[in-house]
Amino acid sequence: MKSHTQYLWFDTKKRQAFINITAQVEEAIKKSGIQEGLCLVNAMHITSSVFINDDESGLHEDFSLWLENLAPFGKDKYKHNLTGEDNADAHLKRTIMGREVVVAVTRGKLDFGPWEQIFYGEFDGQRRKRVLVKIIGD
């Protein structure tokens, strides 16, 4: 069994963003040489997320509105923010959207269902963050 590790780095201009990282993950799989196995894609920060969904702009807008309704940004809304932070909402949004995804690798490619893509979700942006891509298999 082989393994391959790669890091993807992001520094978004906005506080919240959704970035399709499917092509970068596919490139990591190609680089790994692994034909059959599993690919873990993991957000390495507690205010960002990795998730699978459709790459459709209206849906991304819906995610933003939905998340903002569930956990609105606001310094005076959360106990966490009493510690000098202002990102409690980002922690909650990350919990909702998830930390990581695992996708099967079959014949050297991500084994997706129809329309599935991998996204990096940023909820407290404007600083450098990373995502781990770990591929294991043969």
C-alpha positions as CSV (number, residue, x, y, z in Angstrom):
1,M,0.0,0.0,0.0
2,K,1.2,3.5,-0.9
3,S,0.3,6.9,0.5
4,H,0.6,10.4,-0.8
5,T,0.2,13.7,1.2
6,Q,-0.3,17.1,-0.3
7,Y,-1.4,20.4,1.1
8,L,-3.6,23.0,-0.6
9,W,-3.3,26.6,0.6
10,F,-6.1,29.3,0.5
11,D,-6.2,33.0,1.4
12,T,-9.6,34.3,0.5
13,K,-10.3,37.9,-0.1
14,K,-13.7,37.7,1.5
15,R,-14.8,36.4,5.0
16,Q,-16.9,33.7,3.4
17,A,-16.3,31.8,0.2
18,F,-16.9,28.4,-1.5
19,I,-14.1,27.2,-3.8
20,N,-14.3,24.2,-6.1
21,I,-11.1,22.2,-5.4
22,T,-12.0,19.1,-7.4
23,A,-9.3,19.7,-10.0
24,Q,-6.6,20.2,-7.4
25,V,-7.6,16.9,-5.7
26,E,-7.6,15.1,-9.0
27,E,-4.1,16.4,-9.7
28,A,-2.9,15.1,-6.3
29,I,-4.4,11.7,-7.2
30,K,-2.6,11.7,-10.5
31,K,0.7,12.7,-8.9
32,S,0.3,9.9,-6.3
33,G,0.1,7.2,-8.9
34,I,-2.5,5.4,-6.8
35,Q,-5.1,3.6,-8.9
36,E,-7.4,2.0,-6.3
37,G,-7.9,3.4,-2.8
38,L,-9.3,6.3,-0.8
39,C,-8.8,10.0,-0.8
40,L,-9.3,12.1,2.4
41,V,-9.7,15.8,1.9
42,N,-9.6,17.6,5.3
43,A,-9.9,21.2,6.3
44,M,-7.0,21.9,8.8
45,H,-8.7,25.0,10.4
46,I,-11.7,25.1,12.7
47,T,-13.4,27.9,10.8
48,S,-13.2,26.2,7.4
49,S,-14.9,23.2,5.8
50,V,-14.6,20.6,3.1
51,F,-17.8,19.2,1.6
52,I,-19.2,17.6,-1.5
53,N,-22.1,19.0,-3.5
54,D,-23.1,20.5,-6.9
55,D,-21.1,23.3,-8.5
56,E,-24.1,25.6,-9.0
57,S,-23.9,29.3,-8.1
58,G,-27.5,29.6,-6.9
59,L,-27.0,26.7,-4.6
60,H,-23.8,28.3,-3.2
61,E,-25.8,31.5,-2.6
62,D,-28.5,29.4,-0.8
63,F,-25.8,27.9,1.4
64,S,-24.5,31.4,2.4
65,L,-28.0,32.6,3.2
66,W,-29.0,29.5,5.1
67,L,-25.7,29.5,7.1
68,E,-26.1,33.2,7.9
69,N,-29.7,32.6,9.1
70,L,-28.5,29.7,11.4
71,A,-25.3,31.4,12.7
72,P,-25.3,35.1,11.8
73,F,-22.1,37.1,12.1
74,G,-22.0,39.5,15.0
75,K,-19.5,40.2,17.7
76,D,-22.1,40.6,20.5
77,K,-24.2,37.4,19.6
78,Y,-21.9,34.7,21.1
79,K,-20.2,33.8,24.3
80,H,-17.0,32.8,22.4
81,N,-16.7,36.3,21.2
82,L,-16.5,37.6,24.7
83,T,-12.9,36.2,24.8
84,G,-11.8,38.8,22.2
85,E,-12.6,36.7,19.2
86,D,-15.2,37.7,16.6
87,N,-15.6,34.4,14.7
88,A,-18.0,32.2,16.8
89,D,-20.3,32.1,13.8
90,A,-17.5,30.7,11.6
91,H,-17.0,27.8,14.1
92,L,-20.7,27.0,14.0
93,K,-20.9,27.2,10.2
94,R,-17.9,24.8,9.9
95,T,-19.7,22.3,12.2
96,I,-22.7,22.4,10.0
97,M,-20.8,22.0,6.7
98,G,-18.4,19.4,7.9
99,R,-14.7,18.9,8.4
100,E,-13.7,16.4,5.7
101,V,-14.7,14.1,2.9
102,V,-13.5,10.7,1.9
103,V,-13.9,9.7,-1.8
104,A,-13.1,6.3,-3.4
105,V,-10.4,6.3,-6.0
106,T,-11.1,3.9,-8.8
107,R,-8.9,3.4,-11.9
108,G,-6.9,6.5,-10.8
109,K,-9.9,8.8,-10.6
110,L,-12.3,10.1,-8.0
111,D,-15.3,7.8,-8.0
112,F,-18.2,10.4,-7.8
113,G,-21.9,10.3,-8.3
114,P,-23.5,12.6,-10.8
115,W,-22.8,16.3,-10.3
116,E,-20.6,15.7,-7.2
117,Q,-17.6,18.1,-6.7
118,I,-15.4,18.8,-3.7
119,F,-15.5,22.3,-2.2
120,Y,-13.5,24.3,0.3
121,G,-15.8,26.4,2.5
122,E,-14.3,29.4,4.2
123,F,-16.2,31.1,7.0
124,D,-13.5,33.3,8.6
125,G,-11.3,34.2,5.7
126,Q,-8.7,36.8,4.7
127,R,-5.8,34.8,6.1
128,R,-3.8,31.8,5.0
129,K,-5.3,28.4,5.7
130,R,-4.6,24.8,4.4
131,V,-6.4,21.7,3.4
132,L,-4.8,18.2,3.7
133,V,-5.2,15.8,0.8
134,K,-4.2,12.2,1.9
135,I,-4.4,9.4,-0.7
136,I,-3.9,5.7,0.3
137,G,-4.1,2.6,-1.8
138,D,-2.3,0.7,-4.5
